[in-house]
Amino acid sequence: MLSKGDDIAPIPGTKRVSRLEENAAADDVELTVEQLAKLDSLPPAVGGHHNEEQMRMIER
């Protein structure tokens, strides 16, 4: 995500310090042009994240 531009910022959610540290360390990862191209070529995700009851709760 960070390679997509300066106007994009991930917002990770976590409950554990160890996961926060892991997420922050991801900023040091550098992917090759080939790796980025492979990720960009993946099909978009499909399917819902929430079930019907949850969607009603968030009024969608």
ABEGO torsion letter per residue (X at the ends): XAAAEAABBBBBBBABAAAAAAAAAAAABBBBAAAAAAAAABBBBBEBABBAAAAAAAGX
